[in-house]
Amino acid sequence: MNVFWGRVWLTCRAAGWVTVVLCTVGTAWCQTGPASPDRTAGQSGTTSPQESPGLAIQNDSPLADTYVHGPYLVRLVAYGGTTPLHWRVEKGALPPGIKLEGDGVLHGEAERTGEFQFTILVNDSGASRLAARKMFVIRVTSGFSVHWKSPARVNGNRIEGAVEVTNTTPDDMDLTFIVMAVAGNGRATAIGYQHFLLRQATLKKELPFGDTLPRGGYVVHVDAVGEVEARKLIYRERLQTPEALQVLVGP
């Protein structure tokens, strides 16, 4: 029975019918009709349990990029569910050198470049064992790169060109840069060499090369090695012409 003083509402539920009586200043009005279904009752007539909060992973995809040998630390976060939460990789693979702890912390140092796609699953600790999953991508770059600025070419009796080197790691590195022109008979001639400290956050530093050569065909190899002595790290990059360059002028 529900009572509102000044007016009295009486609600009686019996045999599937409801009777509503409104009384005011001695006047009574009655309406009888079918009862509304009881949405709180289950088939057994008992109240259904309240649903547990949902569970969802908050982090965006892709995750932060990293580079080879670079320290990586990302905490995965979810909302909802009953703590503690339990995390694991359900499908795919993390970059080699990076692992996921059960508390949702991704950490380590990537060992090779690439784009790595994987699905993370998180479970809560409630009786209902709620779960959420999400696909992520981590991109691993070298942090140290070498690209053609001017691809190797023949100019008279010379082979010449230029490359660009980039260091986006947080370390200064001792750089050795050497360019070899390898003839068809296997004889190699150095046509470029530099050795210097490549500072961190150096972008597209130009390194030219070139020298005169006897007639013949030459495949050009560019090798760059960056060493970080304090961390015992070595970075290597190589470029090569897709085919032999023909020097037609000369002795």
C-alpha angles and dihedrals in degrees: 000000000000117000127196110180116237086030124039122212115193118191119189122182115200135147092351095304131106127210119201118193122189115192123187130157093344094309119119128196124183133193124183126191145136116306120248114250114268103243093186095060124086126208090279091052093249125121115265115242117258113261117252118242115271125254124228137166113240103195118105124238129262097045122218115301121241139185135233111288090004117136111251127196125165127158116213113220132199133180128214129025130077119300142267096062123204121215132195143154108262101181137004125019139278119233108280108265095032121092138183119232121212090251092060101262117139112200145150139077120290113238101201142018125259146095111280122197123192143153121238121208123199125189127191126221098242125117090254091056096220116203137194130184136190136179118237138184128208118190117205119198128184095248084216118065141170123201135171114266092175111004115233111276141168117258109179105299093345135088111208143157143129140247134201122228124200130192113190094160119107090245134086108230135204102238127204114188121186134168122199129190107208117201125213091261091056096256110143125206124191110233097169139025137167134163119189146126110280106207124221116265091027110153125199099337107187119233115184125199139179147131143171119274138185119257115287145080120299135187110208119221121193116195126183123181122186119193127194102193097186092058098033090238128147125190121196131189131173137190128189135183111249092231141009117286113225119226105199100169123075143052 
